[in-house]
């Protein structure tokens, strides 16, 4: 049966059905927001026993290199006596724990860092509290809750989980793809004519899909404005494309396999590929400089992931060495995560360069 399968009653499903019954249909962004809010509430999604695994859980090298990147960025800021070290969507706390362990060797970094996590899931907060037990941590629901001051931000696989909208080209022009209920009460797709600006590169042939994300734009704008105003940098790592592409990238994942998008909302992860070109435009409009995007594999190798892996393998038994090699390959190989995942950095205009990136273009008002 297609994506319109109906499942057993649940709080999330019942709430969504009530919204649809009241309005005839709801936007995909509304559906996705409700589903993911329920999904992440328990904190059981990440890891081999969950539905998906993220880079920090694959290899400790990932978080360690990010920690050293953050320390070098802090030094580039003039090593302020106090700064906000922030992670958006920190998962189980693995990345931040690895980053702090690596950065402990940089004099003054730990003493200056004020650790802040952007998280709304009570279940994940508890896991983060355990992983970061040696540190003083503050949790926030939104970037606007963060204290003012220079900041270094890490956002690994955060933007892909923010809600998107989808539009489909029909014989009558562009229509928004929405969620409705069929006669049997199954979740199903519905179309509603829409007045939407679509980039010129998107095909105007029947069935063509265009995606955008006001939620990604809002988060990017708020982050870039804070960085431009208070100083600092942000590291954005996610799967996505660099611009000029279109199509349906929405997917559901359950137990490391794809699932049906309109089945059991709240029971599996809903994500979409990030349009990094759109992120860059939004960030620049908010006053930040943009570095990248680069393929994840290229960026990690520039930061020395192969050297770090070699050091980790010293005096290790063969099984441990093979596990380290396998993890690094998964993160860097173009046939795995190395090409699909991109790395972008946002920076205050005063920062001329960031570790691992090519020089950013000169600001528009400079010769």
Buried (B, 14 or more C-beta within 10 A) or exposed (E): EEBBEBBEEBEBBEBBBEBBEEEEBBBBBBBBBBBBBBBBBEBBBBBEEBBBBBBBBBBBBBBBBBBBBBBBBBBBBEBEEEBBBBBBBBBBBBBBBBBBBBBEEBEEBBEBBBBBBBBBBEBBBEBBBEBBEEBEBEBBEEBEEBEEBBBBBBBBBBBBBBBBBBBBBEEEEBBBBBBBBEEEEBBBBBBEEBEEEBEEEBEEEEEBBBBBBEBBBEBBBBBBBBBBEBBBBBBBBBBBBBBEBBEBBBBBBBEEEEBBBBBBBBBBBBBBBBBBBBBBBBBBEBBBBBBBBBBBBBBBBBBBBEEBBBEBBEEEEEEEBEBBBEBBBBBBEEEBBBBBBBBBBBBBBEBEEBBBBEEBEEEEEEE
